[in-house]
Amino acid sequence: MGVIICVFKYMDNKRKQILPVIFLFLFSALQVSGQVPSWRVGLFSFFDNVEFGGSALKIPQTMSGVQFNPEAGLAWDSVHSIQAGLNLLHEFGSDKAINIFYPVAYYKLNTRPVKFIMGAFPRSLVLNDYPRLFFQDSISYYRPLINGMSLLLGNESHYLNVWLDWTGRQSDVVREAFFVGLSGRFSYNILYIQHFSYMFHFAGTSDPLVNEALHDNLLFLTSAGTDLSGKLFFDRLDFNIGWVAGMERARADMTGWKLMSGLLFEARAEYSFIGLFNSYYRGEQLLNYYGDHDNELYWGDPVYRAGSYNRTDLYLRFLKSKKVNLELTYSLHFLESTVYHEQLLKVRVNLDNN
């Protein structure tokens, strides 16, 4: 009850109107007979110190905070469920108790090999495997939800995932924007082929004073690799190399499609609580219109505006279980003939009644 009062105290009037509806569902749902109550409480805390001083491609900054995500709902017939709750972000050092508030509410159908989710739901449920080329780390900090749907067919070895994320409802001050994405994987013994892609549609506001160019960004990555996890000395050992293709246009500029491509090589090795990850991109510069709209238009890491970029992560997992994960990462970024540094500490806790 204390958490609810604290949340209510620091919300604006519009969000206060939403909150009673959410909690009315949370408490009344548990009283419905014939259904199985479910609940989940998630906590995610991060401290990400990005040391890119002097870079022309990425700003130096420290991002830190804690997300609190309580959910409750009902499940029935062993395959259907509905969940509702909140995702609250407090940034370290802020004078506000809650910096960003997101309502959570979604329906989930889970009957193998089909998994369908629709509503406002955690991004981590469906897009955790997308590389930073598509979504940089800060997206999980500040845009933790998908507003749309996901249809997943298959299992971890063979799957196809189609998804939609509506990120901007058009108004006088907000541009219409949405993602449509497709990913998949096919494995045969130690070999696999995987694919990631999306199209980002970025339109204008409803009544702009000046005509705003409508952007369409398409990004594709198709990789082939080998997974030797558990077959050698390492707990996890994985290598893949893929072809990156980008297609972009600003319709009002009448320039047609701009095409870009390159190669992305990734390798990961883990033993016990120690891991090493390396990612190397070589090719044409991506994110062509970044200078016009920066991270409004692009959700991937801006370092891929360089034709050559290497990232090496050394990470230590002090705790790794179904409920608690604690991970420390030290990263080296080889970019612009310089070595940049980054330190990242993450704590993730997930509790539920399942």
Buried (B, 14 or more C-beta within 10 A) or exposed (E): EEEEEEBEEBBEEEBEEEBEEBBEBBEEBBEEEEBEEBBBBBBBBBBBBBBBEEBEBBEEEEBBBBBBBBBBBBBEEEEBBBBBBBBBBBBEEEEEEBBBBBBBBBBBBBEEEEBBBBBBBBBBBBBEEBBBBBBBBBBBBBBBBBBBBBBBBBEEEBBBBBBBBBBBEBEEEEBBBBBBBBBBBBBEEEEBBBBBBBBBBBBBBEEEEEEBBBBBBBBBBBBEBBBBBEEEEBBEBBBBEBBBBBBBBBEEEEEEEBEBEBEBBBBBBBEEBEBBBBBBBBBBBBBBBBEEBEBBBBBBBBBBBBEBBBBBBBBBBEEEEEEBBBBBBEBBBBBBEEEBEBBBBBBBBBEEEE
